C-alpha cells in the first residue's frame, strides 16, 4: 500500500458498506464520511468508524479532502456517483455491477477511461486463493488444451431478502436478479479463466413469483470462449436464487491434461491421477461467505496502486465483458428493455 496517507468516503450505507469500512480500517485508511440519501442511516454507519454522516455527496466532494470514493449504492445510482467523483478528480472503487443497464455501464467505462484518476471494480473473487491457483494453472498450460467448463450458483433469496432491500427486486433499479446481482462474479471468473466470450445463448425467468419482485430468479446459459491459440471452448452455467440454502459456487474446467474442480476448496487433478487441494482463507464470521472472501485484498491492492502508472487491473473496461454477457441473456429472454 502507498505510504502516503489516504482518506476515503463510502457512498451507500447498506450491507456491503460495512465490508468496505472493515477493510479500510484493517489497512489503515481513514474514512472521512459515509454518504447515503437516508441521513440517519449514513450517520449510524459513519458513527461506527468515527466518520461524518451526510446525505450531500456534492458537499463532501467539494470539501476536497478525500482520495477515494467507494460506491456501495443500489445499482441504478452507480453511474451518477461515479461521474461526480471522477469530475471532482477523486479515485473510485465501485461495487459490481457497473450499472443497472448495459448502456449506463458503457457510459461509466467511457468516463473512467478518459479520467486522470483510477477506477476499480469489486470483482473481489479474482483475489481468492482458489481463483488465483486456477488462473496460474491455466495460464501456465498445466491442463493443456481446455476442453470444457461449467459453473453453478445455487443460492437462496426469499421474500424476506427483498423486504429488507426492495430495490433489489425492482428491475428498474437493480437491472435484474440472479444474474446481475448474484451470479455476475461467477460469470466474470469464467470469462477471465477460460477466455473472452464470443457467443452466448441463454434464458432467464422468474420461476417462483414473490410479491413486489419482478426480477429473474433462474437462468441457464452457454458461452463460446476464444481459448488459447484461437481454439473455441464452450462453457455452461446454471444460476438460481430458489435454492433452499446458499450452496458453494461450483466451477469445473476440464483440460487434456487434467481438471480443476471448485467446490469451496479447489481440487486439481493431473493427467496421472494425482490430486492436490487448494483452500481459501476462512471468511470473516460476521460476513456471509457467499459474498466472497477477498474484499480486503482487492481494496488493499487498489490503494497500493494509486500512485502507479496506468489503470487498475480490474477497471470498468475489464468489468464490461461480464455485464455484456448477462445483458445478452436478458435480451434473448425479452427482459428489462433489452439493455
BELBEL-V652557 format. One record per run of one state. SS is the DSSP state (H for helix, E for strand, L for the rest). FROM is the first residue (numbers start at 1). LEN is the number of residues. Records with the same first field share a line. If there is no record, write none. Layout:
# BELBEL-V652557
SS=FROM-LEN ; FROM-LEN
This chain:
# BELBEL-V652557
L=1-6 ; 12-3 ; 28-2 ; 36-3 ; 48-4 ; 55-2 ; 63-5 ; 72-3 ; 88-3 ; 96-6 ; 114-5 ; 123-1 ; 128-1 ; 140-6 ; 155-1 ; 157-2 ; 165-1 ; 170-1 ; 175-3 ; 195-1 ; 206-12 ; 227-1 ; 231-1 ; 241-1 ; 243-7 ; 256-2 ; 264-2 ; 271-4 ; 279-10 ; 292-3 ; 305-11 ; 334-2 ; 339-1
E=7-5 ; 30-6 ; 52-3 ; 68-4 ; 91-5 ; 119-4 ; 146-9 ; 156-1 ; 196-10 ; 218-9 ; 232-9 ; 242-1 ; 250-6 ; 258-6 ; 266-5 ; 275-4
H=15-13 ; 39-9 ; 57-6 ; 75-13 ; 102-12 ; 124-4 ; 129-11 ; 159-6 ; 166-4 ; 171-4 ; 178-17 ; 228-3 ; 289-3 ; 295-10 ; 316-18 ; 336-3
